[in-house]
Amino acid sequence: MPQTNQTSLELRGDREFVIERTFNGPPRIVFDAYTRPELVMRWWAPRFLGDVMLDCQADVRPGGHYRYVMETTPGQKMAFSGTYVEVTPPTRLVFTQVFEPTAAGAKPDDVAITITVTFEDRGGKTHLVSRTVCPTSELRDTIIASGMEHGMRQAMDQLDELVASMA
């Protein structure tokens, strides 16, 4: 029976949070699942909430842009977008992210978060660490208060299932 992996979320300082999880597959597979649009479409939206990915575009290179669009309830869409800062397959990915409804009328530096994801090989498994730094403590607190943790854990479970199917 496959090992069930657990996801942890830790608040650090007043502007960041860190997500960690080990996946039963090598970093190249987890990195691909994190960066290839056709694979992101299969895990990024938490299905238990009824969320559905509608579109996923990603130009995965430094300076390249991405945009993920999902439907959370019939007719209600939300989008996340950003720019890749660093792309080092299969060990490191750094990108900005903006929740588009929040960004309306705001300066990008006020709402863009920076996410650094590392993919560490641990004997054929991948230990993923995702570190999110927010421009303000208020934005970090808003993200956490939104209930993102519950959806993020479901998405990580879905990523775990996808990685297991590819390993």
Secondary structure, DSSP 8 states (H G I E B T S, - for coil): -------EEEEETTTEEEEEEEESS-HHHHHHHHH-HHHHTTTSS-GGGT-EEEEEEE--STT-EEEEEEEEETTEEEEEEEEEEEEETTTEEEEEEEEHHHHTTS-HHHH-EEEEEEEEEETTEEEEEEEEE-SSHHHHHHHHHTTHHHHHHHHHHHHHHHHHHH-
